[in-house]
């Protein structure tokens, strides 16, 4: 199934449970990256030739945040979506991971790991107009502890929250 992008990519939506309920693991991208610098995203990236998309998501999570593939139990995928700026078709996969993982960041790509409870993401939802490079963009946004999730990542969060319900 294609969502309009020219390049296939996959992301992992790592989830764990603690006293706050289900918690999603996201990353804050390094500020000096050429594309999407400083933005919040799920670990992921472009598919290598011949690679299965689930393997792409798990490999990228290991490379970006040190998540051991053996610690990931894939629950399933969400519908793919296209990105406007970068021309990717993103395939999101939901995986359960243990609580309390000691994240190991790929410092070139990742500035921080964010553990955001789904309940707080839901509470922090807004539909608003943001200005990016002088262009107004109407988008879902999620703000938790001052961290703004928007764009393709917000679209994935919305699909996840719709799927898991209250």
KOLGUMAR-816558 format. One record per residue: z, y, x of N, C-alpha, C, O, CB in turn; residue number from 1. Coordinates in nm, 3 decimals. Glycine has a CB too. Example, Ala and Ser with C-alpha at 12.3 -4.5 7.8 and 13.67 -1.06 7.14 Angstrom:
// residues 2
- 0.780|-0.569|1.319|0.780|-0.450|1.230|0.780|-0.330|1.320|0.846|-0.332|1.424|0.905|-0.447|1.131|1 $
- 0.708|-0.225|1.285|0.714|-0.106|1.367|0.787|0.003|1.290|0.804|0.114|1.341|0.572|-0.060|1.408|2 $
//
This chain:
// residues 166
- 0.000|-0.119|0.085|0.000|0.000|0.000|0.000|0.124|0.089|0.083|0.135|0.179|0.123|0.000|-0.096|1 $
- -0.090|0.216|0.066|-0.098|0.337|0.145|-0.045|0.455|0.065|-0.058|0.461|-0.058|-0.243|0.364|0.190|2 $
- 0.016|0.550|0.137|0.069|0.668|0.072|-0.004|0.794|0.119|0.043|0.905|0.096|0.218|0.681|0.099|3 $
- -0.118|0.776|0.184|-0.200|0.890|0.219|-0.200|0.932|0.365|-0.288|1.008|0.406|-0.158|1.003|0.140|4 $
- -0.105|0.887|0.444|-0.103|0.924|0.585|-0.202|0.841|0.665|-0.243|0.734|0.622|0.037|0.908|0.642|5 $
- -0.240|0.893|0.783|-0.336|0.823|0.868|-0.270|0.730|0.968|-0.335|0.640|1.021|-0.422|0.923|0.940|6 $
- -0.142|0.751|0.996|-0.069|0.673|1.096|0.051|0.607|1.029|0.131|0.674|0.964|-0.025|0.762|1.216|7 $
- 0.064|0.474|1.045|0.178|0.403|0.988|0.302|0.419|1.074|0.297|0.408|1.197|0.145|0.255|0.971|8 $
- 0.413|0.446|1.008|0.543|0.457|1.073|0.646|0.392|0.983|0.621|0.371|0.864|0.581|0.607|1.103|9 $
- 0.761|0.360|1.039|0.868|0.299|0.960|1.001|0.361|1.001|1.022|0.398|1.116|0.870|0.145|0.979|10 $
- 1.091|0.370|0.903|1.227|0.415|0.930|1.325|0.312|0.878|1.297|0.240|0.782|1.253|0.554|0.867|11 $
- 1.440|0.309|0.942|1.549|0.225|0.895|1.652|0.316|0.829|1.689|0.419|0.883|1.613|0.143|1.012|12 $
- 1.697|0.275|0.712|1.807|0.343|0.644|1.929|0.254|0.663|1.957|0.168|0.579|1.775|0.370|0.490|13 $
- 2.004|0.276|0.774|2.121|0.193|0.796|2.234|0.234|0.701|2.267|0.352|0.688|2.168|0.205|0.943|14 $
- 2.292|0.136|0.634|2.404|0.160|0.542|2.522|0.074|0.584|2.506|-0.042|0.622|2.364|0.130|0.395|15 $
- 2.641|0.134|0.575|2.763|0.056|0.590|2.863|0.104|0.486|2.845|0.210|0.427|2.822|0.067|0.734|16 $
- 2.967|0.027|0.465|3.069|0.060|0.367|3.201|0.085|0.439|3.237|0.011|0.531|3.084|-0.052|0.262|17 $
- 3.272|0.189|0.395|3.409|0.213|0.441|3.487|0.273|0.325|3.444|0.262|0.210|3.412|0.307|0.568|18 $
- 3.601|0.336|0.352|3.684|0.391|0.244|3.612|0.498|0.162|3.657|0.530|0.052|3.811|0.449|0.301|19 $
- 3.502|0.553|0.212|3.424|0.654|0.138|3.317|0.591|0.051|3.246|0.662|-0.020|3.360|0.751|0.235|20 $
- 3.305|0.458|0.056|3.199|0.389|-0.016|3.080|0.367|0.075|3.097|0.360|0.197|3.157|0.468|-0.141|21 $
- 2.959|0.357|0.018|2.840|0.338|0.103|2.809|0.465|0.182|2.815|0.577|0.130|2.718|0.298|0.018|22 $
- 2.777|0.444|0.310|2.751|0.555|0.402|2.615|0.531|0.468|2.587|0.422|0.518|2.865|0.567|0.511|23 $
- 2.531|0.634|0.467|2.399|0.627|0.532|2.409|0.686|0.672|2.481|0.783|0.696|2.291|0.701|0.448|24 $
- 2.336|0.626|0.764|2.331|0.673|0.902|2.199|0.746|0.923|2.091|0.689|0.906|2.347|0.554|1.003|25 $
- 2.209|0.872|0.961|2.092|0.954|0.991|2.107|1.013|1.131|2.213|1.001|1.193|2.074|1.068|0.886|26 $
- 2.002|1.074|1.179|2.007|1.138|1.310|1.970|1.285|1.299|1.893|1.326|1.211|1.914|1.066|1.409|27 $
- 2.027|1.363|1.389|1.980|1.501|1.408|1.889|1.496|1.530|1.932|1.458|1.640|2.101|1.604|1.427|28 $
- 1.765|1.533|1.511|1.668|1.527|1.620|1.699|1.635|1.724|1.748|1.742|1.691|1.524|1.543|1.566|29 $
- 1.669|1.605|1.848|1.692|1.700|1.957|1.617|1.831|1.932|1.508|1.831|1.875|1.650|1.640|2.092|30 $
- 1.677|1.940|1.974|1.621|2.072|1.948|1.496|2.102|2.029|1.421|2.193|1.993|1.725|2.177|1.977|31 $
- 1.471|2.028|2.136|1.357|2.060|2.221|1.236|1.970|2.199|1.145|1.967|2.281|1.397|2.052|2.364|32 $
- 1.235|1.896|2.089|1.119|1.811|2.057|1.002|1.897|2.009|1.022|2.004|1.951|1.155|1.706|1.950|33 $
- 0.880|1.850|2.034|0.761|1.924|1.990|0.749|1.929|1.838|0.712|2.032|1.782|0.635|1.860|2.048|34 $
- 0.782|1.818|1.771|0.769|1.812|1.626|0.904|1.782|1.562|0.981|1.699|1.611|0.666|1.704|1.584|35 $
- 0.932|1.851|1.455|1.052|1.829|1.373|1.181|1.847|1.454|1.281|1.779|1.428|1.049|1.690|1.313|36 $
- 1.180|1.937|1.549|1.297|1.963|1.634|1.416|2.006|1.549|1.404|2.090|1.459|1.265|2.071|1.739|37 $
- 1.532|1.947|1.577|1.656|1.983|1.510|1.669|1.935|1.368|1.772|1.958|1.304|1.670|2.129|1.512|38 $
- 1.568|1.868|1.315|1.574|1.823|1.176|1.654|1.694|1.164|1.676|1.623|1.262|1.432|1.803|1.119|39 $
- 1.697|1.666|1.042|1.771|1.544|1.011|1.671|1.439|0.965|1.583|1.467|0.883|1.882|1.570|0.902|40 $
- 1.685|1.318|1.018|1.592|1.210|0.982|1.663|1.076|0.993|1.774|1.067|1.045|1.466|1.213|1.072|41 $
- 1.596|0.974|0.944|1.642|0.837|0.968|1.579|0.790|1.098|1.472|0.838|1.136|1.604|0.742|0.848|42 $
- 1.644|0.697|1.169|1.582|0.645|1.290|1.450|0.576|1.256|1.443|0.498|1.160|1.676|0.549|1.362|43 $
- 1.348|0.605|1.333|1.218|0.544|1.307|1.109|0.605|1.390|1.133|0.695|1.470|1.183|0.555|1.161|44 $
- 0.989|0.555|1.370|0.876|0.606|1.445|0.749|0.529|1.413|0.745|0.448|1.321|0.904|0.601|1.593|45 $
- 0.648|0.558|1.491|0.516|0.498|1.466|0.516|0.351|1.503|0.585|0.306|1.594|0.407|0.573|1.543|46 $
- 0.434|0.278|1.428|0.419|0.134|1.450|0.335|0.109|1.574|0.232|0.172|1.595|0.356|0.065|1.326|47 $
- 0.382|0.015|1.657|0.303|-0.029|1.772|0.192|-0.122|1.722|0.209|-0.186|1.618|0.392|-0.102|1.878|48 $
- 0.080|-0.130|1.793|-0.031|-0.218|1.750|0.018|-0.362|1.729|0.085|-0.419|1.815|-0.144|-0.215|1.855|49 $
- -0.018|-0.418|1.613|0.016|-0.556|1.582|0.159|-0.579|1.539|0.198|-0.693|1.511|-0.013|-0.640|1.697|50 $
- 0.240|-0.474|1.533|0.382|-0.488|1.500|0.403|-0.487|1.350|0.339|-0.410|1.278|0.463|-0.376|1.566|51 $
- 0.493|-0.571|1.302|0.536|-0.571|1.163|0.617|-0.443|1.139|0.692|-0.400|1.226|0.620|-0.700|1.129|52 $
- 0.603|-0.382|1.022|0.671|-0.255|0.994|0.823|-0.267|0.993|0.892|-0.174|1.034|0.624|-0.200|0.861|53 $
- 0.877|-0.380|0.946|1.022|-0.399|0.953|1.067|-0.399|1.099|1.168|-0.338|1.134|1.065|-0.532|0.883|54 $
- 0.989|-0.468|1.183|1.022|-0.471|1.326|1.015|-0.332|1.387|1.095|-0.299|1.476|0.927|-0.566|1.400|55 $
- 0.921|-0.250|1.341|0.912|-0.111|1.389|1.041|-0.036|1.358|1.097|0.029|1.445|0.792|-0.039|1.325|56 $
- 1.087|-0.046|1.235|1.209|0.027|1.194|1.330|-0.018|1.276|1.408|0.064|1.322|1.236|0.005|1.043|57 $
- 1.344|-0.149|1.293|1.459|-0.202|1.366|1.449|-0.166|1.515|1.550|-0.129|1.576|1.468|-0.356|1.349|58 $
- 1.330|-0.177|1.574|1.310|-0.141|1.715|1.343|0.005|1.739|1.413|0.039|1.835|1.166|-0.170|1.757|59 $
- 1.293|0.091|1.652|1.317|0.235|1.669|1.467|0.268|1.655|1.517|0.355|1.727|1.236|0.315|1.565|60 $
- 1.537|0.200|1.564|1.681|0.223|1.549|1.755|0.181|1.676|1.850|0.247|1.718|1.737|0.147|1.427|61 $
- 1.710|0.072|1.736|1.773|0.030|1.861|1.745|0.133|1.971|1.836|0.170|2.046|1.722|-0.110|1.904|62 $
- 1.621|0.179|1.982|1.585|0.275|2.085|1.655|0.410|2.067|1.698|0.471|2.164|1.434|0.296|2.086|63 $
- 1.667|0.455|1.941|1.718|0.590|1.916|1.870|0.597|1.911|1.929|0.693|1.960|1.662|0.642|1.789|64 $
- 1.935|0.496|1.850|2.081|0.505|1.832|2.157|0.383|1.882|2.277|0.372|1.859|2.112|0.526|1.685|65 $
- 2.088|0.292|1.951|2.155|0.178|2.011|2.201|0.073|1.913|2.293|-0.003|1.942|2.270|0.224|2.087|66 $
- 2.138|0.066|1.796|2.176|-0.032|1.694|2.113|-0.167|1.729|1.991|-0.181|1.729|2.132|0.015|1.552|67 $
- 2.196|-0.266|1.758|2.145|-0.398|1.795|2.073|-0.462|1.677|2.127|-0.464|1.566|2.261|-0.489|1.844|68 $
- 1.953|-0.514|1.698|1.879|-0.578|1.589|1.959|-0.688|1.519|1.946|-0.707|1.398|1.750|-0.636|1.643|69 $
- 2.041|-0.760|1.592|2.122|-0.867|1.532|2.227|-0.813|1.435|2.279|-0.888|1.352|2.191|-0.948|1.641|70 $
- 2.257|-0.683|1.443|2.356|-0.621|1.355|2.295|-0.566|1.226|2.366|-0.507|1.145|2.426|-0.511|1.427|71 $
- 2.164|-0.585|1.207|2.095|-0.529|1.090|2.055|-0.642|0.996|1.989|-0.738|1.036|1.969|-0.448|1.134|72 $
- 2.097|-0.630|0.869|2.050|-0.721|0.764|1.963|-0.640|0.670|2.013|-0.554|0.597|2.171|-0.788|0.687|73 $
- 1.834|-0.666|0.671|1.740|-0.590|0.587|1.757|-0.634|0.442|1.749|-0.752|0.410|1.592|-0.611|0.635|74 $
- 1.780|-0.536|0.354|1.792|-0.561|0.210|1.657|-0.552|0.140|1.633|-0.621|0.041|1.890|-0.463|0.147|75 $
- 1.569|-0.467|0.192|1.439|-0.448|0.130|1.381|-0.313|0.166|1.439|-0.238|0.245|1.449|-0.462|-0.022|76 $
- 1.268|-0.283|0.108|1.199|-0.158|0.137|1.192|-0.068|0.016|1.203|-0.113|-0.098|1.061|-0.186|0.189|77 $
- 1.173|0.059|0.042|1.144|0.158|-0.061|0.995|0.188|-0.055|0.930|0.155|0.044|1.231|0.289|-0.041|78 $
- 0.940|0.250|-0.158|0.796|0.280|-0.156|0.758|0.370|-0.038|0.833|0.460|-0.002|0.754|0.346|-0.287|79 $
- 0.642|0.346|0.021|0.597|0.431|0.131|0.564|0.571|0.081|0.532|0.592|-0.036|0.474|0.370|0.201|80 $
- 0.573|0.667|0.173|0.538|0.804|0.137|0.464|0.869|0.251|0.485|0.837|0.368|0.665|0.885|0.101|81 $
- 0.375|0.961|0.216|0.299|1.034|0.316|0.368|1.162|0.355|0.443|1.220|0.277|0.159|1.064|0.265|82 $
- 0.343|1.205|0.478|0.395|1.333|0.523|0.280|1.432|0.531|0.167|1.395|0.563|0.467|1.320|0.661|83 $
- 0.310|1.556|0.500|0.207|1.659|0.494|0.172|1.711|0.633|0.054|1.728|0.665|0.252|1.773|0.405|84 $
- 0.272|1.736|0.714|0.250|1.802|0.843|0.199|1.704|0.948|0.102|1.733|1.018|0.378|1.867|0.891|85 $
- 0.265|1.589|0.960|0.233|1.498|1.070|0.132|1.389|1.034|0.084|1.319|1.124|0.358|1.434|1.120|86 $
- 0.098|1.373|0.906|-0.004|1.276|0.867|0.039|1.131|0.877|-0.046|1.044|0.895|-0.124|1.297|0.948|87 $
- 0.169|1.104|0.866|0.220|0.967|0.870|0.231|0.909|0.730|0.252|0.982|0.634|0.356|0.962|0.940|88 $
- 0.218|0.778|0.719|0.266|0.704|0.604|0.394|0.638|0.651|0.392|0.554|0.741|0.159|0.599|0.549|89 $
- 0.506|0.675|0.589|0.637|0.625|0.629|0.679|0.513|0.536|0.677|0.527|0.414|0.743|0.739|0.628|90 $
- 0.717|0.400|0.596|0.767|0.285|0.523|0.917|0.276|0.548|0.958|0.240|0.658|0.694|0.153|0.567|91 $
- 1.001|0.309|0.446|1.145|0.305|0.465|1.202|0.165|0.432|1.166|0.104|0.331|1.213|0.412|0.377|92 $
- 1.291|0.117|0.518|1.358|-0.011|0.498|1.508|0.010|0.499|1.561|0.079|0.587|1.316|-0.115|0.606|93 $
- 1.576|-0.049|0.401|1.721|-0.038|0.390|1.784|-0.158|0.458|1.746|-0.272|0.433|1.766|-0.028|0.241|94 $
- 1.881|-0.129|0.545|1.950|-0.237|0.615|2.099|-0.215|0.617|2.145|-0.102|0.634|1.897|-0.250|0.757|95 $
- 2.175|-0.321|0.599|2.321|-0.314|0.608|2.359|-0.335|0.755|2.307|-0.424|0.822|2.390|-0.421|0.516|96 $
- 2.450|-0.251|0.802|2.500|-0.259|0.940|2.652|-0.258|0.936|2.711|-0.214|0.837|2.444|-0.141|1.027|97 $
- 2.718|-0.305|1.041|2.864|-0.303|1.041|2.918|-0.160|1.048|2.853|-0.072|1.105|2.918|-0.384|1.159|98 $
- 3.034|-0.137|0.991|3.103|-0.009|1.006|3.158|-0.003|1.148|3.187|-0.106|1.209|3.218|0.007|0.900|99 $
- 3.172|0.118|1.200|3.237|0.136|1.329|3.150|0.110|1.450|3.202|0.090|1.560|3.353|0.050|1.337|100 $
- 3.017|0.111|1.432|2.928|0.092|1.547|2.944|0.210|1.642|2.952|0.325|1.599|2.779|0.077|1.501|101 $
- 2.950|0.182|1.771|2.952|0.288|1.873|2.807|0.324|1.903|2.739|0.251|1.975|3.028|0.241|2.004|102 $
- 2.761|0.435|1.850|2.622|0.475|1.863|2.591|0.514|2.007|2.671|0.580|2.073|2.590|0.590|1.769|103 $
- 2.476|0.473|2.056|2.427|0.509|2.188|2.298|0.586|2.167|2.195|0.529|2.130|2.405|0.382|2.281|104 $
- 2.304|0.716|2.190|2.192|0.804|2.158|2.087|0.809|2.268|2.119|0.814|2.387|2.242|0.944|2.130|105 $
- 1.962|0.807|2.226|1.851|0.837|2.316|1.846|0.989|2.325|1.785|1.055|2.240|1.711|0.775|2.265|106 $
- 1.911|1.043|2.426|1.934|1.188|2.433|1.806|1.270|2.429|1.808|1.385|2.383|2.009|1.221|2.558|107 $
- 1.696|1.215|2.475|1.569|1.288|2.471|1.525|1.313|2.326|1.460|1.413|2.297|1.460|1.210|2.546|108 $
- 1.561|1.220|2.236|1.516|1.228|2.097|1.624|1.266|1.997|1.597|1.333|1.898|1.458|1.098|2.057|109 $
- 1.748|1.225|2.024|1.855|1.236|1.924|1.969|1.322|1.977|2.025|1.293|2.082|1.907|1.097|1.885|110 $
- 2.004|1.427|1.903|2.115|1.514|1.940|2.248|1.460|1.887|2.351|1.476|1.951|2.091|1.656|1.889|111 $
- 2.244|1.397|1.768|2.368|1.347|1.706|2.335|1.241|1.602|2.226|1.239|1.546|2.448|1.464|1.642|112 $
- 2.432|1.154|1.578|2.424|1.059|1.468|2.514|1.112|1.357|2.627|1.153|1.382|2.468|0.913|1.513|113 $
- 2.463|1.110|1.236|2.537|1.158|1.119|2.565|1.040|1.026|2.474|0.965|0.992|2.458|1.269|1.044|114 $
- 2.688|1.025|0.988|2.728|0.922|0.892|2.762|0.994|0.762|2.870|1.052|0.750|2.849|0.836|0.944|115 $
- 2.670|0.990|0.665|2.684|1.069|0.542|2.704|0.978|0.422|2.616|0.898|0.388|2.559|1.158|0.521|116 $
- 2.821|0.989|0.357|2.846|0.907|0.238|2.744|0.938|0.128|2.709|1.054|0.105|2.989|0.931|0.186|117 $
- 2.697|0.833|0.060|2.599|0.853|-0.046|2.655|0.944|-0.156|2.581|1.024|-0.213|2.557|0.718|-0.107|118 $
- 2.784|0.934|-0.186|2.844|1.020|-0.289|2.833|1.167|-0.250|2.807|1.252|-0.335|2.992|0.981|-0.312|119 $
- 2.853|1.198|-0.123|2.844|1.337|-0.077|2.698|1.385|-0.074|2.670|1.501|-0.102|2.908|1.352|0.062|120 $
- 2.607|1.295|-0.039|2.466|1.333|-0.047|2.429|1.366|-0.190|2.362|1.467|-0.216|2.377|1.219|0.007|121 $
- 2.472|1.282|-0.284|2.441|1.306|-0.425|2.497|1.441|-0.470|2.429|1.517|-0.538|2.498|1.192|-0.513|122 $
- 2.621|1.471|-0.433|2.685|1.597|-0.470|2.616|1.717|-0.406|2.611|1.825|-0.465|2.833|1.595|-0.430|123 $
- 2.562|1.697|-0.285|2.498|1.806|-0.212|2.353|1.830|-0.247|2.285|1.907|-0.179|2.509|1.781|-0.068|124 $
- 2.303|1.765|-0.353|2.161|1.778|-0.389|2.131|1.913|-0.454|2.207|1.962|-0.538|2.122|1.665|-0.484|125 $
- 2.020|1.970|-0.414|1.963|2.089|-0.476|1.811|2.074|-0.471|1.757|2.003|-0.387|2.010|2.222|-0.403|126 $
- 1.744|2.142|-0.563|1.598|2.155|-0.555|1.574|2.302|-0.529|1.603|2.386|-0.615|1.524|2.104|-0.688|127 $
- 1.522|2.334|-0.414|1.511|2.475|-0.378|1.384|2.504|-0.300|1.310|2.414|-0.259|1.631|2.517|-0.297|128 $
- 1.363|2.634|-0.280|1.247|2.679|-0.204|1.295|2.717|-0.064|1.380|2.804|-0.047|1.176|2.798|-0.274|129 $
- 1.239|2.649|0.035|1.266|2.679|0.175|1.143|2.745|0.234|1.031|2.724|0.187|1.306|2.551|0.255|130 $
- 1.163|2.823|0.337|1.050|2.883|0.407|1.040|2.817|0.544|1.133|2.823|0.624|1.067|3.038|0.420|131 $
- 0.927|2.754|0.570|0.901|2.690|0.698|0.772|2.749|0.755|0.665|2.738|0.695|0.890|2.535|0.683|132 $
- 0.786|2.813|0.871|0.673|2.880|0.936|0.609|2.981|0.841|0.487|2.997|0.839|0.568|2.777|0.983|133 $
- 0.694|3.049|0.763|0.648|3.153|0.674|0.590|3.105|0.542|0.546|3.185|0.459|0.549|3.234|0.742|134 $
- 0.588|2.974|0.522|0.529|2.916|0.401|0.641|2.865|0.311|0.726|2.789|0.355|0.429|2.802|0.437|135 $
- 0.641|2.906|0.182|0.743|2.854|0.091|0.715|2.708|0.053|0.602|2.671|0.021|0.751|2.941|-0.036|136 $
- 0.820|2.627|0.059|0.809|2.485|0.024|0.920|2.454|-0.076|1.038|2.476|-0.048|0.821|2.394|0.153|137 $
- 0.881|2.403|-0.194|0.982|2.360|-0.292|1.010|2.214|-0.266|0.919|2.131|-0.264|0.933|2.384|-0.441|138 $
- 1.138|2.183|-0.247|1.173|2.048|-0.206|1.315|2.013|-0.248|1.400|2.100|-0.269|1.159|2.033|-0.055|139 $
- 1.338|1.884|-0.261|1.476|1.836|-0.273|1.545|1.866|-0.141|1.485|1.853|-0.034|1.482|1.683|-0.308|140 $
- 1.670|1.905|-0.148|1.753|1.920|-0.029|1.887|1.855|-0.056|1.932|1.843|-0.170|1.770|2.071|0.011|141 $
- 1.950|1.812|0.051|2.084|1.754|0.046|2.163|1.818|0.159|2.123|1.810|0.275|2.080|1.596|0.058|142 $
- 2.275|1.881|0.125|2.358|1.944|0.227|2.495|1.878|0.226|2.563|1.874|0.123|2.370|2.097|0.204|143 $
- 2.535|1.825|0.342|2.666|1.763|0.360|2.724|1.818|0.490|2.661|1.809|0.595|2.657|1.606|0.363|144 $
- 2.843|1.875|0.482|2.910|1.930|0.601|2.818|2.022|0.681|2.816|2.016|0.804|2.960|1.816|0.691|145 $
- 2.742|2.106|0.612|2.655|2.201|0.678|2.525|2.143|0.731|2.444|2.216|0.788|2.727|2.263|0.788|146 $
- 2.504|2.014|0.715|2.381|1.948|0.761|2.280|1.948|0.646|2.308|1.896|0.538|2.410|1.802|0.810|147 $
- 2.162|2.006|0.670|2.058|2.016|0.568|1.954|1.906|0.586|1.889|1.896|0.690|1.990|2.154|0.573|148 $
- 1.940|1.823|0.483|1.838|1.719|0.479|1.730|1.769|0.384|1.759|1.804|0.269|1.899|1.578|0.433|149 $
- 1.606|1.771|0.431|1.497|1.820|0.346|1.370|1.745|0.384|1.372|1.658|0.471|1.478|1.975|0.361|150 $
- 1.259|1.780|0.319|1.129|1.723|0.352|1.120|1.574|0.322|1.177|1.526|0.223|1.097|1.746|0.496|151 $
- 1.048|1.501|0.407|1.027|1.357|0.385|1.159|1.281|0.382|1.174|1.187|0.304|0.936|1.300|0.493|152 $
- 1.254|1.321|0.466|1.384|1.252|0.467|1.455|1.271|0.333|1.515|1.177|0.281|1.473|1.304|0.582|153 $
- 1.449|1.391|0.277|1.511|1.415|0.146|1.441|1.332|0.038|1.506|1.284|-0.054|1.506|1.564|0.110|154 $
- 1.310|1.317|0.049|1.237|1.234|-0.048|1.283|1.088|-0.039|1.294|1.020|-0.141|1.085|1.244|-0.025|155 $
- 1.309|1.040|0.083|1.359|0.904|0.101|1.500|0.893|0.047|1.533|0.794|-0.019|1.355|0.864|0.250|156 $
- 1.585|0.993|0.073|1.722|0.992|0.019|1.718|0.987|-0.133|1.793|0.913|-0.195|1.801|1.117|0.067|157 $
- 1.630|1.066|-0.193|1.618|1.066|-0.340|1.581|0.927|-0.392|1.639|0.880|-0.490|1.514|1.169|-0.385|158 $
- 1.484|0.861|-0.326|1.446|0.726|-0.369|1.562|0.629|-0.353|1.585|0.545|-0.439|1.324|0.676|-0.288|159 $
- 1.636|0.641|-0.243|1.751|0.555|-0.220|1.857|0.576|-0.328|1.907|0.479|-0.386|1.811|0.581|-0.082|160 $
- 1.892|0.701|-0.356|1.994|0.730|-0.456|1.949|0.685|-0.595|2.030|0.635|-0.674|2.026|0.881|-0.457|161 $
- 1.821|0.704|-0.626|1.769|0.656|-0.755|1.782|0.504|-0.764|1.815|0.450|-0.870|1.621|0.698|-0.773|162 $
- 1.755|0.436|-0.654|1.757|0.289|-0.654|1.899|0.234|-0.667|1.921|0.138|-0.740|1.693|0.235|-0.525|163 $
- 1.996|0.296|-0.596|2.132|0.241|-0.601|2.209|0.289|-0.724|2.308|0.227|-0.762|2.209|0.279|-0.474|164 $
- 2.165|0.398|-0.787|2.235|0.448|-0.904|2.372|0.502|-0.868|2.401|0.527|-0.750|2.248|0.338|-1.009|165 $
- 2.456|0.521|-0.968|2.590|0.576|-0.944|2.675|0.473|-0.874|2.792|0.500|-0.845|2.657|0.619|-1.076|166 $
//
